[in-house]
Amino acid sequence: MSEQVTTGEHQHEHVNIWHQPMAVWAVAFACVVAFMGLGLVDPILPAIATQLHALPATVELLFTSYLLVTGIAMLITGVVSSNIGYKATLLTGLFLIVVFSALGGHAANVGQIIWFRAGWGLGNALFIATALAVIVNVAKGGTEGAIILYEAALGLGISVGPLLGGLLGGISWRGPFYGVAVLMSIGFIAISTWLRGLERPKRRSSIADPFRALGHGGLFRLGLTALLYNFGFFTLLAYTPYVLANFKVGVHGLGFIFFGWGVLLALTSVFVAPRLQERFGTLATLMGVLVCIGLDLLFIGLGLSSEIVVIVMVIVAGAFLGVNNTLITTAVMEVSPFERPVASAAYSFIRFFGGAIAPWVAGKLAAAYSPHVPYYVGAVALGLAVLVLLSGRKYLRAI
């Protein structure tokens, strides 16, 4: 009886997921700014390399340091939030992002930016791991509705990041860093003001919890799938600006191209992913979009001499990425018996390694062989992701 009532309430709330308390929108706004960090530096990568006299492979370490620290720090997010509370953890993460993004704008060389991006990654880990748990706890509409809101914020942040990076980067490569510091300060004030009455986690987490969670076959396979997927994702996101720069696409042009990519990502994550999941199921849809992402990377590699092919395939990739992000996040929240913050931390610990190594590897492969090779390797990674996902189908059928 209680299950029927819960289901009915869930369906009713799901229709009204956009009617949320101000606390939810405050966290969602900060999520948008936090996820800007992924694509913010995209349009200015060639400019940083030129003006600070650095090799592309070195500049790619801006992604590597950021994502590597984010992934490793995921292991301590549960410990921190269970000791100081969700709100304090969110605010600590936001404070670190404000400080290190501002320092990045003030940096004198690429080495300093790489280290400041690492500090930014620490703040990002504390914030994004906790933000999802907070939105799920505070938002109306159940887990599915909360994840859609979270993915909408992710998509909007990823899409606006390159646009803001292009607009501010047209003035100076330092502009995007200062822009994030200002916007995240606004998010800090909003969360301080509107997020109230949030209870601390009832159980103290330990650093061993995420490792125990990874002992679950379904969660581990989803994490490994995401690692391989993120390898392809960040090959496209971090390496393609150099390819487009060879076509004389400027900072503004790069910003608009990746803005189009991010808009498709945001739209499909919110409006398309739930419908595909309902019609075809989680496993079939995930495998389908992973194959599409792999083919997209393959087509970019094959058509690298054509500016139109590269631009079109980059933008189209956003549609596949949006569907994948929503479905795999939903699957992670439901596949294991572990608490959502623990499951999210364990999953994120694995997946960010794919994004951390991909930009650096892409730069090295391009320098050693040809600009086509990073995309071929990315396509292979997506093929492996499909195989890993297939190996865990018995867990995903229960979702």
FITOR-790638 format. One line per 10 residues: number of its first residue (from 0); their letters; for each residue x, y, z of C-alpha. Coordinates in steps of 0.2 Angstrom, whole numbers. Example, Ala and Ser with C-alpha at 12.3 -4.5 7.8 and 13.67 -1.06 7.14 Angstrom:
! FITOR-790638
0) AS) 62/-22/39 ~ 68/-5/36
***
This chain:
! FITOR-790638
0) MSEQVTTGEH) 0/0/0 ~ 14/12/5 ~ 23/8/-11 ~ 8/13/-22 ~ 6/30/-12 ~ 24/33/-15 ~ 23/29/-33 ~ 8/41/-35 ~ 17/55/-26 ~ 32/52/-37
10) QHEHVNIWHQ) 23/54/-53 ~ 13/69/-47 ~ 29/78/-41 ~ 38/73/-57 ~ 26/83/-67 ~ 31/98/-57 ~ 50/96/-55 ~ 52/115/-60 ~ 43/121/-45 ~ 56/120/-32
20) PMAVWAVAFA) 61/129/-16 ~ 74/143/-17 ~ 87/132/-9 ~ 86/121/-24 ~ 89/135/-36 ~ 103/142/-26 ~ 112/125/-27 ~ 108/123/-45 ~ 115/140/-49 ~ 131/136/-41
30) CVVAFMGLGL) 131/119/-50 ~ 130/128/-66 ~ 145/139/-62 ~ 154/124/-55 ~ 152/114/-72 ~ 157/129/-81 ~ 175/124/-76 ~ 174/109/-88 ~ 172/119/-104 ~ 178/137/-98
40) VDPILPAIAT) 196/135/-103 ~ 192/127/-120 ~ 192/142/-131 ~ 207/150/-122 ~ 218/134/-123 ~ 227/140/-140 ~ 228/158/-133 ~ 236/152/-117 ~ 248/141/-127 ~ 253/155/-138
50) QLHALPATVE) 254/169/-125 ~ 263/159/-112 ~ 274/150/-124 ~ 269/132/-119 ~ 267/116/-129 ~ 249/110/-132 ~ 252/94/-121 ~ 258/105/-107 ~ 243/116/-108 ~ 232/101/-108
60) LLFTSYLLVT) 238/98/-90 ~ 225/111/-85 ~ 212/98/-87 ~ 223/84/-80 ~ 227/93/-64 ~ 209/98/-62 ~ 201/82/-65 ~ 214/71/-56 ~ 212/81/-40 ~ 193/81/-42
70) GIAMLITGVV) 193/62/-43 ~ 205/58/-29 ~ 196/71/-18 ~ 180/62/-21 ~ 186/49/-8 ~ 186/62/6 ~ 169/71/2 ~ 159/59/12 ~ 170/60/27 ~ 170/79/26
80) SSNIGYKATL) 151/81/24 ~ 147/68/38 ~ 158/78/50 ~ 154/96/46 ~ 137/94/37 ~ 131/96/19 ~ 130/115/19 ~ 147/118/27 ~ 155/106/14 ~ 146/115/-1
90) LTGLFLIVVF) 152/132/6 ~ 170/126/8 ~ 170/119/-10 ~ 163/136/-16 ~ 176/146/-7 ~ 190/136/-14 ~ 184/138/-31 ~ 183/157/-29 ~ 200/158/-22 ~ 209/146/-35
100) SALGGHAANV) 200/153/-50 ~ 205/170/-45 ~ 223/165/-43 ~ 222/156/-60 ~ 218/173/-68 ~ 233/181/-59 ~ 245/167/-64 ~ 262/172/-72 ~ 265/155/-81 ~ 256/139/-87
110) GQIIWFRAGW) 264/130/-72 ~ 255/141/-59 ~ 239/139/-68 ~ 241/120/-68 ~ 243/120/-49 ~ 229/133/-46 ~ 217/122/-57 ~ 222/107/-45 ~ 216/118/-30 ~ 200/122/-40
120) GLGNALFIAT) 198/103/-43 ~ 198/101/-24 ~ 184/113/-22 ~ 175/106/-36 ~ 175/89/-28 ~ 168/95/-12 ~ 155/104/-20 ~ 148/93/-34 ~ 148/77/-24 ~ 138/85/-10
130) ALAVIVNVAK) 127/96/-22 ~ 119/80/-30 ~ 115/73/-12 ~ 108/90/-7 ~ 97/92/-22 ~ 90/74/-20 ~ 86/78/-2 ~ 79/95/-4 ~ 71/95/-21 ~ 53/90/-24
140) GGTEGAIILY) 49/76/-37 ~ 59/61/-31 ~ 76/55/-36 ~ 73/55/-54 ~ 66/73/-54 ~ 81/79/-44 ~ 94/70/-56 ~ 85/79/-70 ~ 87/96/-62 ~ 106/91/-58
150) EAALGLGISV) 109/86/-76 ~ 100/102/-82 ~ 112/112/-72 ~ 127/102/-78 ~ 122/104/-96 ~ 119/123/-94 ~ 136/125/-85 ~ 145/115/-99 ~ 136/125/-113 ~ 138/142/-105
160) GPLLGGLLGG) 156/138/-100 ~ 164/139/-117 ~ 153/154/-122 ~ 158/164/-107 ~ 176/158/-110 ~ 175/164/-128 ~ 168/181/-124 ~ 179/185/-109 ~ 194/176/-117 ~ 192/188/-132
170) ISWRGPFYGV) 197/202/-120 ~ 211/192/-111 ~ 214/174/-107 ~ 213/179/-89 ~ 195/185/-90 ~ 186/168/-89 ~ 195/164/-72 ~ 190/180/-65 ~ 172/178/-71 ~ 170/161/-62
180) AVLMSIGFIA) 177/169/-46 ~ 163/183/-47 ~ 149/171/-52 ~ 154/158/-38 ~ 154/172/-25 ~ 136/175/-30 ~ 133/156/-28 ~ 141/156/-11 ~ 130/170/-5 ~ 114/162/-12
190) ISTWLRGLER) 117/146/-3 ~ 122/154/13 ~ 106/164/12 ~ 93/151/6 ~ 99/133/11 ~ 93/131/29 ~ 87/117/40 ~ 97/104/31 ~ 101/89/43 ~ 118/82/45
200) PKRRSSIADP) 121/64/38 ~ 115/52/52 ~ 130/41/50 ~ 149/46/50 ~ 157/41/34 ~ 174/34/32 ~ 187/35/18 ~ 185/16/16 ~ 166/18/12 ~ 169/22/-7
210) FRALGHGGLF) 181/7/-9 ~ 168/-5/-1 ~ 155/2/-13 ~ 166/-2/-27 ~ 165/-20/-22 ~ 147/-20/-29 ~ 148/-27/-46 ~ 136/-15/-54 ~ 143/1/-47 ~ 161/-4/-51
220) RLGLTALLYN) 156/-8/-69 ~ 147/9/-71 ~ 162/17/-64 ~ 173/8/-77 ~ 161/12/-91 ~ 162/30/-86 ~ 181/30/-85 ~ 181/24/-103 ~ 167/36/-109 ~ 176/51/-101
230) FGFFTLLAYT) 192/47/-110 ~ 183/49/-126 ~ 173/64/-120 ~ 188/74/-114 ~ 198/69/-130 ~ 184/79/-139 ~ 182/93/-127 ~ 201/96/-123 ~ 210/92/-139 ~ 198/98/-152
240) PYVLANFKVG) 201/117/-149 ~ 219/114/-156 ~ 212/106/-171 ~ 199/120/-174 ~ 213/133/-171 ~ 222/126/-186 ~ 207/131/-196 ~ 209/149/-190 ~ 194/148/-178 ~ 197/161/-165
250) VHGLGFIFFG) 192/162/-147 ~ 174/168/-150 ~ 172/155/-163 ~ 177/141/-152 ~ 166/148/-138 ~ 151/147/-150 ~ 155/130/-157 ~ 156/122/-139 ~ 141/132/-134 ~ 131/124/-147
260) WGVLLALTSV) 138/107/-141 ~ 133/111/-123 ~ 115/117/-128 ~ 112/100/-136 ~ 119/91/-121 ~ 108/101/-109 ~ 92/98/-120 ~ 94/80/-122 ~ 99/77/-104 ~ 83/84/-98
270) FVAPRLQERF) 70/81/-112 ~ 76/66/-122 ~ 85/54/-110 ~ 70/51/-99 ~ 59/46/-115 ~ 72/35/-122 ~ 75/26/-105 ~ 56/24/-104 ~ 55/16/-121 ~ 70/6/-123
280) GTLATLMGVL) 77/4/-105 ~ 92/10/-96 ~ 105/-3/-103 ~ 99/-3/-121 ~ 99/16/-122 ~ 116/17/-113 ~ 124/5/-125 ~ 116/14/-140 ~ 123/31/-135 ~ 140/24/-131
290) VCIGLDLLFI) 141/17/-149 ~ 135/34/-156 ~ 149/43/-146 ~ 162/31/-152 ~ 156/33/-171 ~ 156/52/-169 ~ 174/52/-163 ~ 179/40/-177 ~ 170/52/-190 ~ 180/67/-183
300) GLGLSSEIVV) 196/57/-185 ~ 192/52/-203 ~ 186/69/-207 ~ 199/79/-199 ~ 204/89/-214 ~ 187/96/-216 ~ 182/111/-205 ~ 163/108/-207 ~ 164/89/-203 ~ 174/93/-187
310) IVMVIVAGAF) 162/107/-181 ~ 146/97/-185 ~ 152/81/-177 ~ 157/91/-161 ~ 140/99/-159 ~ 131/83/-163 ~ 141/74/-150 ~ 133/85/-137 ~ 116/76/-140 ~ 123/59/-136
320) LGVNNTLITT) 133/65/-121 ~ 118/73/-113 ~ 108/56/-114 ~ 122/46/-107 ~ 126/58/-93 ~ 108/58/-86 ~ 105/39/-88 ~ 122/34/-81 ~ 120/46/-66 ~ 102/39/-63
330) AVMEVSPFER) 109/21/-64 ~ 123/25/-51 ~ 110/31/-39 ~ 100/16/-40 ~ 111/1/-44 ~ 118/-2/-27 ~ 112/-3/-9 ~ 125/11/-3 ~ 120/28/2 ~ 119/40/-13
340) PVASAAYSFI) 134/51/-7 ~ 145/36/-5 ~ 139/28/-22 ~ 142/45/-30 ~ 160/47/-23 ~ 165/29/-27 ~ 159/31/-45 ~ 166/49/-48 ~ 183/43/-41 ~ 185/31/-55
350) RFFGGAIAPW) 177/41/-69 ~ 187/57/-67 ~ 203/47/-71 ~ 197/45/-88 ~ 195/63/-91 ~ 211/67/-82 ~ 222/56/-93 ~ 213/59/-110 ~ 219/77/-114 ~ 237/74/-110
360) VAGKLAAAYS) 237/57/-119 ~ 229/66/-134 ~ 242/79/-135 ~ 256/66/-134 ~ 248/55/-147 ~ 245/69/-159 ~ 263/75/-157 ~ 271/57/-159 ~ 259/51/-173 ~ 246/62/-181
370) PHVPYYVGAV) 231/73/-176 ~ 219/59/-181 ~ 226/46/-169 ~ 218/53/-153 ~ 201/52/-160 ~ 204/34/-165 ~ 210/29/-148 ~ 195/38/-140 ~ 183/28/-152 ~ 191/12/-146
380) ALGLAVLVLL) 189/17/-128 ~ 170/19/-131 ~ 170/2/-139 ~ 177/-5/-123 ~ 165/4/-113 ~ 151/-5/-122 ~ 159/-22/-117 ~ 161/-17/-99 ~ 143/-11/-98 ~ 137/-28/-106
390) SGRKYLRAI) 147/-37/-93 ~ 136/-29/-79 ~ 119/-31/-88 ~ 112/-42/-74 ~ 114/-28/-62 ~ 107/-15/-73 ~ 91/-25/-77 ~ 85/-22/-59 ~ 85/-3/-61
***
